[in-house]
Amino acid sequence: MKKIYHLKTCDTCRRILKSINLEGVELQEIKTQEITVAQLEEMHSLSGSYEALFSKRAQLYKSRGLKDMDLSEEDYKGLILETYTFLKRPVAIINGKIFIGNSKNNIEALRNELA
């Protein structure tokens, strides 16, 4: 399976998608096609935690005061399912490997996997 979860209004996601080989890759735009529980659980099984999938850069994270709370794995899961903005993006699942976020090393590894 080759799938990338992204946000089409995110400049970083658009830049990354333009820079990689998308042949045979299914794209899911997370604002218009919400992440299902099953999809999130698959991401969790590959990443090892919901916190790894959670974006602490989201504006809602600060505005809701979540940065001052001690969140559990279930809290992270619930927040990601509640609104797409809490998913660190992009998330790519390529041949059983997961690539989370936009760090330079992560995107380079993704490019290599898709080459």
Secondary structure, DSSP 4 states (H G I P E B T S, - for coil): -EEEEE-TT-HHHHHHHHHS--TT-EEEETTTSPPPHHHHHHHHHHHS-SGGGB-TTSHHHHHTTGGGS---HHHHHHHHHH-GGGB-S-EEEETTEEEES--HHHHHHHHHHH-
